[in-house]
Amino acid sequence: MTPPIPGLRPQDAALLRDNALFQRLSDRALATLVATAQGRTVPRGTTLFVQDEAADRFFVLLDGWVKLYRLTHDGGEAVVNIVAPGETFAEAAMFASGQFPVCAEAVAESRVLTITAEGFARCLREDDGIAFAMLGSLSVRLRHLVQQIEQLQVQPTAQRVGSFLLRFCPPGGGSAMFALPFDKALVARRLGMQPETFSRALSKLRGIGVETQGGTVSVADLDELRRFCQGDGGERG
């Protein structure tokens, strides 16, 4: 069980402890780092930083969803990633003392923890063990990223979509209905697939009682969806 960390809800502390970036920090070191951070709730549509701004901070997403995107020459957006709860973002740019290579926008009401470069450097001066622990954590995180890429390559798309939808469902059996936190094109981007591939996966899921109406999803039988996601059925690609 994760020990309490001042200034954080117990579930937030557990979320941080599960993140690969912080896994090798001692409880004292993690508490020291969090003590320098600022937590806040931001409405949907809030810009957290913009492309080419000085990268003087990084973030932990506690709740909600954040879109990372680059601005194109014609003023459009090229979505790079959708950050999920429990993930960090912008740390690589801050560690390199560079600029943010992307913009970040909350696409749902979100809670974020901001850790500044100044606060991080102060923690390193107070406890040099943090640097060595985070180097080890970065190595663990790299292995996790490789595993995620492998999973995207081998897991059938319908199972991938079903597993994503289960994140919004309550534990146990029965049925569920919920609204997607952002549009389907962004969901597809998060799952590493084209929008048309995402649509085909949703069509396949209708066969096991998953229906979509606009941005609303209904699941007739949660246990059936879980069995499907854990099995080996479905088409690849």
N, C-alpha and C positions, 0 to 999 in steps of 0.2 A: 504494500500500500504506500502511495506517495505521501511523504510527510507534508504538512501544511507549509505553504510559502506565504509570508506576509504580503498582503495586497492582492492576492489572487484567490478566486474561488477554488475549492478542492478539485472540481472537474477541470479547471484551467491548468492547475498545477500538474494534473495527470496528463493533460494534453501536451504540455511542454516536455514532460519526462519521456513521453512516447516518441517525441520528435528526434530523428537521428542526430540533428545538430547538437542537442543537449544531453544525449543519453549518457555520455561518459563524464559529465560534470558531477561533482559531489553535491549533496544537498545544500551545503553551505555556499558553494560556488554559484549554484543556480539561484539561490536566494539573493546573493550579492548582486548578480546580474539583473534580476527582476527588480531589485530595489532602485535601480537607475532608470527603469523603463516607465513609460506612460501608457496606461490603458484608456481607451475611449470607444464610444459607440458612434458610428458614422451612418448617416442615411444613405439609401440607395442613390447612386449618381455622384457620390462624393469622390473627387479626385485626390488621391493620396500623394502622388508626385507626378511630375511630367518628364518626358524624354529630354535628355541633356541637362537636367538639373543636377547640381552637385549631390553626389550620393553620400550624405552625411548621417544616414540612419538605415536601419532595416526593420522588418516587421514580422510579427507572428500573428497569423489569423486565428482568432479564438472562436468566432462564430461568423456565419455568412459566407459570401463568395466575392472574390476580387478578380477582375479582368486585367491582364497584362497585355498591352498592345503597342505597336509602333505606328507612328504617323507616316503615311506615304506621301510622296511628292505631290499627289493630286488632292491632298487633304483627307484621304480616306483612312481607315483603320485596318491594320493587319494584326489579328489576334494571335498572340504568342502562347498564352497559357491562361487557364482559369485556376486560381488558387483555391484550395479547399480548406475547411477548418482543420487546424493542427499543423498546417504547413507554414514554412517561413518563406519570405521573398525579399529580394534586393540585397541580400547579404553579400553576394559575390561582388557586386558593384561597390559596396561600402568597404569590404576588405581590401579591394584594389585601389581605394582612395580615388575613384573615378567619378563618372557621371552615370546617371540612370540611363540604361539603353532603351528603356520602354516607358510608357505611361502606366499608371495603376489607377483603376476606378472600381469602387464598390458596386457590384451589380445586384446586390441585395443589402438590406440593413445588416451591418457587420460590426463586430467588436475586434479591434486590433490592438496589439501591444507593440509600441514603438521603442526600439533600443537605439540610442544615438551613438555615433562614433566616439564622441567625447565620453559618454558614460561607459561604453565598452572599454575604452583605453584606460579609464580610471580603475575599472575592475581588474584589468591585467596588471596594473601597477600594484594593486592591493594583494593580488593572489596570482602569481605567475603560473601556478598550476592550471589555471583556466585555459591558457594558450595551448598547453600540451594536450589537455583533455579535449579541446575543440578540434585540434588536428586529428585526433583519433576519431572523433565524431564525424568529421568531414569524410574520412575514409569509409566509415560505416554508411554514411549517406550516399556516397558514390555507388557502393554495392547495391543499396536499395534502388537507386535510379536504374541501374543496369537490370535488376530483377523486374522493375516495372516495365521497361522497354521489352524485355523478353515476354512478359505477360501479354502486352498489347499485340505482340506478333503471333502468339499461339492461341489465345483464347478466342473462341467464336464470337462474332460481333453481338449476336443476340444475348449471349450470356454476359458479355461486358456491359451492355445496356441494362440488362436486368439487375446486375449487381449494383450498378449506379443507382437505379430506382429504389432498391432496397434500403439505401442509406436514408431515405426520407420516410420509411415505414416504421411503425412501432414494433417492438419485439413480440414474439408469440404468433399465434395463428389468427384466423379471421380475415377480414378484408381491410382495405385502406383506401383513402382518397386524399390527394395532396396536389398543390400547385408547384410546378417547377420554378426554381428561384430565378431562372433567366431563360431566354428563348432557346429553341431547339438547336439553332445553329451553334450557339455557344456550348451547349451540352455536347454536341458532336465534336467540337474542337477539343473540349476537355478529355474526351474519350479517344482522341487520335484518329477520327474517321471523318469522311466527307458527309455532308448533310443528307445526301441521297442514300448512303449506306446506313445512316442512323434511321432514316424512315423505313427502310426495308427491315431493319432489326425490330422496330416497333410493330410492323405488320406481322412478323413471325411471333412476337410475344402475344398478339391477340389470341393465338391458338391456346394459350394457357390462362386466359382471362385478364390480360392487361389491356386496358383501353385508354386512349388519349383523346381528349376533346380540347383543342387549342393547347393551352399550357397546363391543363388539368389532367392528372393521371389517376385512374382507378385500378386497383388490384383486387380481383375477386377472391383469390386464395393465396395468402402470403406463404404458406407452407409449400404450395405447389410451385410458386416462383422460386423459392429457395432451393427446392429439389432440382429444378431446371438449371439454375445457375451453378450448382455443384456437380452437375452431370457432365456428360461429354457430347450432348446433342447440339445441334445447330450447325449452320454453315459457316465456313471460314471466309474472311475477307469482308 
